């Protein structure tokens, strides 16, 4: 095993340290956030910091880096109060990665990467047509994090677009069937392999394996000794 202490971290080059620290949290979801500027220019950027905050109300958050330089996604959200989150799948992961390039405000990442704009009534932000699971949000709050100057952006979900077959009877969305892609570190992309769903954990009972529809794979249950 390799031991890395605080001094080792401090003495690493910034790029090497970024790779190490970004790898520690394991697999993260890969999402494209779509926005539109006040000048009606669509913007698209990849984020691996999207996370669930609550289901009632339906809140999702993501972290954006300090706005000490131009942050087109953040600027557009501040202006329009709307954005979309589009899960990346294995049909366009390389194009999704390319959106992290530093394009100018006047350049549209959809055009630069070959991805397709999809729109719906009432949402002033673009979806990615190639994405098989995507949702629209309205801005609720932007919270500065004093420790490192990053910002927590919180939105409430207003619309969801998903392949119908992926949504199971109990509401579970089978993202593996959508060929969803994950990120590790800064630039490594992966697909998943499910082990199983498990039943709700209760004291003194072992969890049982569930089928994709949420029903037990076996009717047998077993108590913990």
C-alpha positions, 0 to 999 in steps of 0.5 A: 500500500502507498501512504500519502500524507499532507506534505506529499499532497502539498508538494504534488504538481497541481495536475497530478494532485487533481487526478489523485483527489478526483479519483478518491470518490470513485465513480461519479455520474456523467451529465451534460448541463444545458443552458441558454444565454440571454442572447439565445446562444445554447451552452452545454458543459459536462459535470460529474458533481450532480447529486440528489438532494430530495424528492419532495420537493424534487431537488438536485444540486451540482457543484461549479468551480469559482466564478473568478473566470467566465463560467458560461453555465453559471452565468446562463442559469443566473440569467434565465433561472433554468437549466437541463441535466442530460445523462451521458450514454455510451453513444456520445461520451466522447462528444460529451467530454469535448464540451469541457473545452474552453469555448468562447461565450459566442460558440455553441457546444452543440455545434462544436461537438455534433450533439443535437438540440431538443426543446420542449414548450415552457423550458428555456434551456436545451436538452440533448436529443441523444440523451435517454434520460434528461430533466429540466430544472428551475433555479432555487438557490446558489450557495457559496462554499467559503472553504474553496470558493465553489458554488452549490447550485440547487434546482427543482425538477419540473420535467423528466424525459426518459425511455419508457421501458427503463422506468419500472413498476415501482418507480425505479429507473434502470439506468444501466439499460440506458447504457449510462456512462460514469466518470472516474478521476478527471477523464476516465469513462466507464459503463456499469454492471449491476450486481443486484437490487436489494430489499429495504434494510431492516434490523435483524433481517438480511436483505434479499435480492430483488428483480428489476421490477422490485419484487423478490428474486426468491420468496425466501427470507433469512434472519440474522443469527 
